[in-house]
Amino acid sequence: MKKILYIILGCASVGLGAVGAIVPMLPAFPFLMLAAFCFARSSERLDSWFKNTKLYKDNLEDFVAGKGMTKRTKCRIMITVTLLMSIGFIMMGLKGIVTGCIALGCVWIFHLLYFLFGIKTIPTMEGSDV
């Protein structure tokens, strides 16, 4: 039963990650990380398939290998998350939810610090689109 749940969640995450790779307002990275996690726990065959997809290779391969991310990938993720979090921040501000704004602000600052200092920046490879 647990494997089936992981497979379903992994497939849904791949779908959302694929959409996120195309639609600028939907981040692909977290969904693809979730898919990798789910497939690794559900099926060797699905895990192997996912790791051989262009989606995985373009977005996760270097990060999972511990090499880091390109500057462009890091910026894309930080900008997308900042835009999405700002919507929540504005909505909570309009409703007068000060503690929610403070919490969201702290999460945003941690997010920026993590991507700036916690993840190694690797040079973009020649001929790479990422």
N, C-alpha and C positions, 0 to 999 in steps of 0.2 A: 504494500500500500504506500509506503514511504517513497519507494522508487518511482511509482506512478505519479505521485505528487511532484517530485523533483523534475520528472520529464515534462509534465504539463507546465510547471513554472518556468522551466528552462526554455521551452518552445515559445511561450508567451513573451519571455524576455528577449529572445532572439528577434521576434517580430517587432517588439517595441524598439529594440536597438537598431534594427534595419531602418525603421521609420525615422528614428533619431539621427541616423547617419545622413538622411536626406533633408529632414525638416530642421531648420536652425533652432527653433524654440524647444525642441525635445532633445535632451542630452542622451547620446547613445552609450557612452562609457559605463554608467552604473548598471544599465540593463544588460550589457554584454558581460560585465563582471558577474552579475547574478546568474546569467546563463552558463558561464564557465563553471561557476560553483555548483550549480544544479546538475549539469551534465557530468561533472567529475564524480558526483555522488550517486548518479543513477545508472549510467551505462558507459562502459569503455568504448563501445561503438559510437554512441552519440558524442562523447567527449573527443574522440579521434576525428570524427566528421567536423565538429565545430572548430577544432584547432586548425583544420585545413581550409577553412573558408576564408575568402578575401576579407570579410568583415572582421574576423578575429585577427588576421595578420596585419591589417591596416590600423586597427584601433587598440589592440591589447597585447600583442605578441611581445613587444619590447618591454612594456611595463611588467608583464607577468614574469619575464625572464630576469627581472631585476635591473634592467638597463636604464629605465626611466621613460620619459616622454619627450617628444619634440616640443619646442617652444610654442609652435603653432597649435598643437593639440592641447597643451596646458592652457593657453589663452582662450581657445574655443570653449573649453570646459568651464573656465572661470567666468567668462562673459555670459554664457548660457545660464549658469547657476545664479549669477548676480541678477540677471534680468528676471528670472523666475522668482527668486527670493524677494526682489523688490516689489513684486505684485502683492505677495503676502504681507510685506512690511507696510505698504500703502493701505491695504485693506484693513489691517489691524489698527493702523494709525487713525483711519477714518472712524473706526468704531470705538476708539479710545482705549484700546487694549495695550497699555504701556508695558506690562510685563512680557507680553508676547513679542512686542517690538524689541525689547532688550534681549530676550532669548534668541530671537531670529538674528539680531545683530551680532551676538556672540558666536553663533553657528557660522555666520558669514565670515567673520574675522578668522575663526579657526580654519575654515575652508581655504581662504586665501593664503594664510600662513602655511598650511599643509602643502598646497600646490607650489608655492614659491620656494619653501625651504625643505620640505619633507620628501619631495619627489625630484630626483635628479633630472636635469635638462640635458637631453642628448642632441647632437647636431642632426639637422635634416639631411637625409641621404639624397645624393644627386639623382634626379629623375623620379623621385618619390613625390606623390601627390599629398602626402600627409604632412 
